[in-house]
Amino acid sequence: MLVPNVIFRACVFRSMRFSHTWRSKGTQSSGNGSPLRRLLDDPSGFGEAAPAHRQQQWSTVHVDPQESSVLLFPGQGVQSVGMGRDLLKYPAAKDLYDLASSIVGWDVRKVCTEGPAAELDERCQTAILVTSLAALERAHKLRPAALQHVRAVIGFSLGEFTALVFAGALPFEGTLKLLEVRNALMNAEYEKRQGGGLSVWLEPDADLELAMQRAREHATERGVPGAVCQVAVYLPPGRKVVAGDIEALKFIEKNGSKFGIKRADRLRVKGAYHTPLLAAAETAVREALRAMPVRAPQLRVVSTVDSCAYGDADSVRHKLARHMTHATRCEQSLHEVYTRPRGEPLPPTLTFGPSEAMPRILRRFDAKAWENSLHIDT
C-alpha cells in the first residue's frame, strides 16, 4: 500500500494527498498500511468521482454499510494543551507534526503538547488540523477496516479543511499555509472590530431570533454601527452557536434567560466566525484559494455551507470562501449523511478530537449513530 518511509523526506515541500481506490461509494486501500503514512509518502492520483444524485449515493454502494464508515472532524474551540501527546508513539503521527512545523515555521508539536494555552489558542487552526490528521494513525491501529471504506466525511467549521485534505481535494502544505493566512486575517478583523461567539443551550420554547434582535438593538445603542448578532453554527436540537459584535454577545449572556436560553458559554475564539464581520477576510481567502492547487474530493465530503456534497474543484474554492461569512449547517449536514432508506443500517462513525465535543453532538443528533461510533481521542 505504501512506498518506503524514505520518500517522506523527499516530499516535505510537495503537495501531499491521500490516494484512494474507489469501490463506487467508499474507499478501499490496498494492503495493510496506514492512511496517514500515505499522506506523508504518496501524492499519487485518484479514482473516479461518486454519483451526484442523492439516491444513487445509497443504491450504488457495493460495500456493506457496517463495513464502511463516516468520519467527523472537529473545529475551533476544542483545543487543549496536551493534545497530540499520546499520538507521538506513532512514528507517522510524529512525522506529520515535524512536516507541519517545517511548513509553517513554528513548532506545532510543542505548542500542541506543551502550550502555553494562549499560544495554542492563537494558533489553534493549524494545531487542530494537524492533530486531527495525526489521529488517523490511532484510528488505523484501532479500526483499520473503518478507514479502508470511508463512506462520507464531515468537518465542522475548521474541520471542513481537515476533511478536504483527507479527501484529496486540498494539498497538505498549501492548506497549512492558507490556514496561517486565514488566522492572520481573522485576527486583523478582530483588531478592527471585536467579535466573538457564544454556544447557547435552548429551552424548547426559546425565542432565539428575538434575543438576537434585542442584542443587535442593544449594541447599536452602545454605538456599534450595523450591529451583527446571528446564528453562526446550527447544531443538533437545542443548541446553536451565536456570533457577532461583543456588545451584542454581552447582552445575550446577561439577558438570555428572558428568551429561553438556558446557558451561554463564550467560545475561545477571536472573531465573529461565519458572519458578515469577516467579509474582508473572505475576499482575501477567495483570492488565496484561486492560487492553490485544488481538486475535486475523491470521496464524499459534505459542505456545511449548504449541506450538499462538494463537486468539482471550483465548488471547493467557492464554498470554502463562503465558509468565512455564512453559517455552518452542521445539523443539516448530518441529516444529509445519515438519512437512509428504511431498513438500511447505519455505518459506523469515527469522531476525532481532544475533547468529547464531537461524540456529544452526534449523540444529540442520533443516539443510534452515537452507539455505533468510536471516538478517536487526540
PyMOL commands that set and color helices and strands:
alter all, ss='L'
color gray80, all
select helices_A, chain A and resi 6-10+35-41+56-59+65-67+85-89+91-104+108-114+117-122+124-142+144-148+159-166+172-192+208-221+246-259+276-290+313-322+330-338+357-365+367-371
alter helices_A, ss='H'
color red, helices_A
select strands_A, chain A and resi 21-22+27-28+69-73+150-155+195-202+229-234+239-245+261-266+301-303+308-309+328-329+349-353+373-377
alter strands_A, ss='S'
color yellow, strands_A
deselect
rebuild
show_as cartoon
